[in-house]
Amino acid sequence: MKRLKASVLALCIILPICGCNTVTNVSETAVSTSFAEPSGSTIVLPVVTPLPTGSSEIFETTTDESQVLRRQTIESLLADEYEEVLRIDNTDEEFIRACYSAYDQTDPSEYEIRFLTNLLSDGYTRDDLRMLFKNDDGFLEECLSFDLSFDPSRAFTDYSADPYGFMADLPSGDHLTPIGDFIPDPVSLQMLYEAMDDLTYNYSFMLLDINTGRGLMYNIDEIYYTASSIKGPFAASFACQAPDAAAGWEGTIRSMLENSDNEAYRVLNDTYHRVYIQQWAEQIGLDPVPFGWKYPHIAVRQMAALWYRSFEFFEQDEFGAEVGTWFENPSYSLIHSELADQFVTRSKAGWLVDEDPDHTTTIDAGIVYADNGPYIVVIMSRVPSNIEPLRPLMQALAQMHSQM
């Protein structure tokens, strides 16, 4: 989060309510507090190292009152004085404006207010929002500047032990929702909302940074017809579990991935059916039943999990490293056309429109190996067989990740 560098200044405006009229030392006992996050996971507050003797007196005698106030803010935030904040008698918008003003001394944009207001309507509490601000990287820098130190580990975004469980537990709200402790910068947020507002068809997406577990998502449980986008996970699951057989079909698989060759997909389906993708689904905790269909109906949540499994195969398996290159030159992919001139991308799109309205779809999904870390992006929509209306959305998501 580029904008919120002075992140420990949160809610300075409410310190008088907390009774912080004098500077006090942090308790000799380390503080550790947890809060329930909407999805049921736990947000862990950093553990505070006690101040050295005499440090409070140093700050009491400073002539910089703003520095004193900042230190008081840190101490009140770290000393578990949270309940006072929840009793402030103001509107949600006033609360949000106070948060942003305290952090970077500017008034939030309409898009930032919209973002956080919508989270509150989806079930987030004010304290959940404060934790998003507190977990900004700038918080550590500010604490160190006041001789306070803490363990910056964050359970909120620590998904590496069970990434599939993490994705399965993500909340399914009605609005744009952060994944992990991520607050978008104002420019990228405006770009994203403008792209979303311009779309007149149903759509869903997920942006997930693979290294950190941070990202954004929207409407991730709406079901879509996958069309040819399923050929990507189908090919990866086949190559992962039957490498010798897949090596013998390399030309067929590449034609299926690069040209979306339906005949190649038909031959592979007739020979191997959907055994391997169903096995993959079961292994990562997905319901395997939908994947018994040649072209299943699934949601962004399931597609993202399959691409995460594909990433693991590409990165952790010798043959997988070779197979990953088969995904790098699709003839039709929003991800590839937007970003392949900057980064390695691996993706598979799908599109269709026919007499069955349930088959009206345009989808793209894959992995972007960006300079600041790889990420999964999945866009699913009911746009009738045309990636162009989705291009501003893809551009906005790429811009968003560049600011993470």
N, C-alpha and C positions, 0 to 999 in steps of 0.2 A: 504494500500500500504506500505509494509514493507521497501522497499528500500529507498523511498523518505522521510526520516525523516526531513531533513533540507529544507523543501519545500519552504520557503520564499526566498531562494537564487536564484530563477529563474531569468535567464537572467541578472545576474550580469555583464556579458560580454558586455552588450549593454548600461550600465548606462552612460558612457561618451556621448553617442549619445543623451541621455535624458537630458543632461546638468546638471547632478548631481555632480558638482565639489565641492560643499560645502554642509554641512548638514543644512537642514532647518526644521522648525517645521511643523507638519501637520497642515493643515488649521483648524481654530477654528470651522469651520462648518463641521459637520459630513459628510462623503462621502458615497454616495450610487449610484452605477452605475449598469445598467443591459445590458445584451447582448442577442441577438437573438441566440438561440441554433438551430441546424439543424432541429430538429423536430418541431420547432415552440414554444417550451416552453421557459421559461425565466430563465436565470442564474443570480442570485442576488449576487452582490459583498458585502462582509461584511461591516458593518458600523463601522467606526473608532472612538474611543474615543480620544479626543485631548490629547496631551502630557502635563504632568505637567510642570509648569514654570521652566525653568532652565535645563530641561532634554537635550535639544539640546547642551548646552554648555558642559555638562558632556561628551557627546560623541565626541565633537570636540577636547577635550583635551586628549582623550585616545591615548595610544601608539600602540594599536592593530589596524593596518590599515584595516585588514580583517573584524574586528567587525564594524568599521565605514562604510565600503563598504556594509556590510550586512544590517546595519540600513538604509543606503541610499536606498538600494533595497526595503526594506519594505516600506519606506515612498513614494518612487516613485510608487510602485505598488498600495498602498492604496490611494494615492493622485490623482488617475485618470489620470496618465500620461501614457496612453496606446498607443496612436496613433503613438508615435515615434517608437514603436516596430514593427508596421506593415510596416514601411518604410525602414527596414533594407535590404540592397541590398546583400542578400545571398540566397543560394539555400535552398530548404526545408530540405534537409539532414543536411546542416550546421546549420540551425535554430534548428532542433531537437537535434543535438549534443550539441549546446550551452545550450539548456534547461536542458538536463540531466547533463551536466558538472557543470552547476551553482547549481543544486540541490544537487548532491551527489559527485561532484568532480571526477567522473569517466566517461569514454567514454561509451555510450550506446551499447548494444549488437546489432547484426544484426537483431534480432527478435524485439527489442524495436524500432529500426529505421523502420522496416517493418510495425509494428503496427501503428505508428503515420503517416508514409508516406501514408499508405492506407486510414487513416481517412481523410487526406487532399484530396486525390483523390475522396473520397465519398462526399465531400462538406464541411467538417470542415474548418474553417479558422485558421490562426495562433493564433488568440486571443482565439478561442475556446480551442485550445490545452493548451494555457497558463492558462486558467481557470481550466482545469483539474488538472494541477499542483498546482495552488493556493488553490484549495479546498481540498488538502491533509490535513489530521489531524495534521501533523507536523507544518502546517502554524500557528495554534493557539499557539502551544508551543513556536515557535520562536517569535511571536509577544509579548507574555507575558514576554519573556526573555528581551525584550527591553522596557518594561513598556507600551506597546501598547496593547489595548484590543479591541475586537470587538465581535459582535454577530455572532457565527459560524453557524447560521441557513442557510440551503442551499436549495433554491427553486428547484435547478436542480435535487435533489434526493428526494424531499418531495412529495411522491406519495400517502401517507396514506389517504388523503381526497378522492381521486378518483383513486384507483389502476387500475381499468379497463380502464378508460380514459387514464391513464398513459401508459398502455401497448398498447392500440390502437394507441397512438401517437408516439410510438417508430419508429425511422427511419429504413428504410429497405435498408441498403447499400449492396455493393457487397463484403465486407470484414468483418473480425472480428471487432466488434464494442462494445464499452463500454456502459453499462447501468448506467446512473448517472455519478457522478464524480469519476470514478474508473480507475486507471492505474495499470495494472498487474505488479507483481514483475518479474524480469528477468528470474528466474529459472522456475517458473510456466508458464510463457509465452512461453519459449522455448519448454517445455514439451507439451503444447497445440498445438503449431504450428507443431511440429514433428508428433503428432497424426493426425492432419488435413492433413498434406502433404502425409501421408501414405495411406489415404483413396482414393480408386479409383472409388467409387460410389458417386452419389449425396447424400448430407447430409445437415442437418440443426440442430441448437440447440439453447437453451436458458438456461442460469444459472441466477437465480434471487434470491438475498437474500431478504427474506420476511420482515425483520426488517428495512432494510436501503434503499431498492430499487436499490441497486448497483448490477452490474453483467456484463455478457458478452453475446453476441448473434451473430449468423451468419445465414444469408440466411433464415430469419424467416417467409418469405411469400411464399416459395415454397410449393406447394400442394402435399400431400402424402395420399395414401390409409391407413386408420388407422388400418385395421385388428382388432385384439382383444384388442388393446390398448384402444379402445373406451369403453370397458366394465367397466373401472374404473370410468370415469365421469358418465356413464349411471347408475351405482350402487349408486354412491353418490347422484346424483340428485333425484333418486327414493326414497332413504331413507330419504332425506331431506324434500321432499314435500309430501310423503305418509308414514310417519313413522310406523303407525299401520300395514299397508299392508306389508311394508318391513320387519318388525319384524317377520311376519308370514312366510316369504320366506327366513329367515336367512340361512338355510342350502343350498338352491339353489344359493343364492347370493355368499356365501363363496366358493362354488364349482366353480362358474364362475370366481371369483377373484383368488383363489389359484391354480386352475388347468386349468384355461382358458376353462372351460367346455362349448362347443358350444351348447350342448343340453339345458343346463340351461339358456343360453342367449336366445335361440330360444323360450323357454317356457315363459320367462319374456317379450320378445318382442311381442309374440302372445297375451299375456294377457294385457299388458299396452302400447304396441307400443312404440313410442319415445316421448310421450307427455311430460314427466318430463325433459328430457335433452333439449328439444326444449324450454321449459319454462325457464329453467336456462339460456340458451344461450341468449334468448331475454332479460332477466332481467339484464344481465351483458353487454349488448350492442353488442352481436354477432349476425350475420345473422342466424336465426334459420333454414333456408331452408336446408342447408347441413345435419343437424342433423335429418331430416326426413328419411334419409337412415339408414338402419341397420348398415352398415359399411361405414361411410361417408369419403369423401376426404376433409381434412382440412390441415392447416399449423401449425407450431410451435406456432405462435402468439395465435391462438385460443385454442390450447391444453393447453398452459400455463395459460390462463385465466380460463379455466375450472378447472385446478388443484388449482389455487388460491381460487376459489369459494369452492372447496372441503376442502381446508385448513380451511377456515372460518367456514364451517359446522362442521368439526372435533373439532375445538377449541371453538366454541361459543354455541354449542347445546349439551344438556345432552345425547341424543341419538346419536348425531354425534360423541361424544367421544368414544362410544362403536363401532359404525360403523367403525371408523378409524382403530381399531384393526383388522378388517377383511381384511385390505389391507397389513398386515405386513408379511405375509408368502407365497408369490407367489412362485410357483415351478420353474418359468422361468422369471427372471428379472435381467438385468444388474445392475440396481441400488441396488437391494437387495443383489445380490451375491458379489458385490464389497464392500458394506458399512454396511450391517446389523450386522456384528460382532463388529462394532464400535458404531453405532447409530441406533435409531429407523428409519426405512424407511417404506414408504407407496407408493406402485407403481403398475403399470400395464403395461405389455409389449404386443406387438403384432407383428406377423410375418407371412409372406405368400410368396409363389411363385407359380404361375400357368401360364396357357397359355396366360393370359392377362398381358402384360408388365406393365400396370398401377397398377396392384395388387402386384407387386414385392416390398416388404417392410420389414423393421425391425425397430421397434419403442420401446422406453421405456420412460415412463414419471412418475413423482411422486414427493414426498416430502422427503427431508432428514432432520432429526432433529439433526443437528450437534451441537457440543459443543459451537461453536461461533455463533449460530443462525440457525434457519430453513431456508431452501432454496428449491425452485422449480427447477427441472432440467427436460428438455424435449430434447430428441434426436430422430430425425426422419431421415430415410434414405431409399435409394433404394437398400441397401444390401439385397440379396435374402435369407430371412428367416434364419438369423444367427447373433447372438449378438456378437460373438467373434471379428470380425473386428472392432467393436465399443468399445471394452473394453479399449484400450489405451485412447480414447477420454473421456470416463467416468472417468478414473483414473486422467486424466489431469484436468478435471473440478472440481473433488473433491479436488485435490491439490490446484487449484486456489482459491476455496472458503475457504480453511483452512488458506490462507494468507490474507483474507479480514479483 
